[in-house]
């Protein structure tokens, strides 16, 4: 289980902004952090440069963040929330093209997320990549059952009609959990596999075959014999 695996938790903000003005200031800090990392590289990121680019004083920065790693962690977190929101919209569109397209999108999107975060700050990413694994964070921050219900279940149902709603939901949730677990294990033990086309294809086949077996065999949730 993903929650049973030990991973390093990045530094967290000292406090969350409460006022509109403080929200804007924190966003300016995070926007500036992203700008520095993208335009000048992680080696150039320090509090002096962050002050200059953001226009926010050191005292105000440290009022909300205990250190620069906490700033980067907050940026990663914000990027992930935006990534999930875009992914849900895209999944709704791609799901209309069928189950294969949706499975490939879920896998490719996870690969894209990790590649983008590694590019943003490779040192920070390598230290905290397990914490920011897309499958784990998606379960923690979003509703994976809702994603399955809105996207994966309809795609499965279009290919395997006649199964009950309950068993379609079970099949979708187990398939997504299986994918998340395999991706997380690869990230932990074989990170070089992330982005490898053969490994992505293996993930696809594993999930695709599970869904097929689940829908066709009575011994699996969603099988013909239990509906």
N, C-alpha and C positions, 0 to 999 in steps of 0.2 A: 504494500500500500504506500502511496506517495507520502502520506502524513507520517509514516513510521521511519522515514529516512532522515537522518540528521543532515542539516545544511546550515550554513552561516547566514544569520539574519543581518542585513546591512543596518547601519546607524539610522535611527528614526528622527524625525523633527522633534525639537523641544516642545513645540506646541503648534496647534493649527490656527490659522488666521480666522478671526471672528468677524471683523468689520470688512466692509467692501473695500476700503482703502488698503487694509493689510492683505486682503486676497490679491489685489492688483499688484502690490509690492512683491509678494511671494512669486507671483506669475512672472514678473519682470526678472526676478532673480533666476528662475528656472529657464526662461527664454534666453537670458544672457549666458547661462551655463551651456545650453545647447549650442548657441552661436559660437562660443569660444571653442568647444569641442569639435564642431564641424569645420570651422574656418581656420583654427590655429593648432588643433590637436590636443590630446590629453596632457602632453608635457607642458603646455603653456597655461594649463588651468591652475590658478592659485587665487588666493583671496584678493590680492592687489589688482589683478586683471579683472576679476569678477566685479570689484568695486568700480573700476573705470568703465567697463562695458555697461553695467546695469545702472550706474548712478546711485546705487544704494550703498550707504556707509557700512563699514565693517561691523559696527555695533548692531545695526539693524539686521544684518545677515545672521550674526551669531545670536540674535534674540530668538530666531526661529530654528536655526540649525546649529547643532553642537560642533560640526566640522564639515569639511568640503565633501566627504563621502556621503554625508546625510543629504547634501544638496543634490548630488548625482543620483542617489537612491530615490529622492522625491521626483526627479526628472524622469527616471526610468518608470516609476509608478504612474506618473501622468501620461507618459507615452503609451504605457500598456492599456490604460483605461480608454484612450483614444483609439488604440489599435483594436480593442475588442468591439468598440462601437462601430468602427468601419467594417470589421469582419462580419458582424451580424447583418449589416445591410448587404454586403457582397454575397454572403451565404444565401440570403433570400433570393437574390437574382440568379446565382449559379445553380441553386437547388432545382430550378425549373428545367435545367438541362439534363437532369437525371442523377442517379446515385453515384455513378463513377465520377462525374465532374465534381460533386460535392465532397467526396472523400479525398480526391486529389487536392482540392482547394484547402481543406482543413490541414492536410500534411504540408503543403507548400507554404501556407500562411504561417505555420509554426516555424518552419525553416527561415522564412523571411524575417520574422520577429527576432530570432536569435542572431541572424546575420546583421541586422540593423543595429542591435544593441552592442554587438562586438565591435562594429565599425565606429560607434559613437564613443566608446571608451573601453578598449580591450582589457586593460588591467582590472578595472572595476567589474567588467562582465565576467572575467575568468574567476574572480573571487566569489561572486554572488550569483552565478548563472543558475544554480539549482534553485535558489530562492525565486528567481524571476522566470523559471520555466513556464512556458505559456499554458500548458495543461494544468499545472498545479495552481497558478495564479487565477486562471479562468474559473476553476472550481471555487476558489476562495472569494473572489471578487464578484463573480457573476452567478447566474443560475444555469448550470449545465443541463439540468432537466428541461428548462425552458427552451434552450437552444435545440436540444434533441426533439422536443415536442413541435417546435416551429419549423425546423429545417430538416433534420435527419429522418424523423418519422414519416413525413409526407414523401420524401424521396424513396424510402424503403417501401412504403405502401404502394407507390406507383409501379414498382417492379414486382412486388409480392402482394397483390390484392387479396382480400378475403381474410386476412389475419385480424385478430382482435386488437383494439386500441391498446389494451393493457400489454399484450405481448409485443406489439410493435414498439411500445415505449421501453419495455425491458430490453429488447434487442438493441435499440438505438443507444440506450444508456450504457449497456455492457460493452458495446462496440467502441463507443467513445472512451470509456474508462480503459479498455484494453489498449487503445491507441495512445492515450496519455501515459499509461504505465510503461509501455515499450519505449516511447520517446524519452521519458524521464530517465529510464535505465541506460539508454544509449548516451544521453547527455552526461550522466554520472560516470559511466565506466568507459565509454568509447566515443568521446565528444567529436572525434574526427569523422564519425559516421553522419553527423548532422549536416545535411546539405548534399550528401553523397546520393547520386541518382539511384543506384542499385538498392541502397538502404531504404530510400523513400518508396521505391517500388515494392520492396518487401513489406513495408508497413501497409501499403495499399492492399496487397494480396492477403495479408493476415486479417485485416478488417473486413475486406470484401468476402473472404471465405467464411469468416465467422457469421456474418449477416446471412449468407446463403444457407449455411448449415442450420443456423438458428430458425430460419423461416421454413426450411424443408424437412427437418428431422423432428419427430415427436418428442425426443428426449431433451431438446433445447427449448428455451423460452421462445414463444412465438411460432413454434412448429405447428404443422397442420394438425397433428394428432391431439393438440391441447386447446385448439380454438373452437 
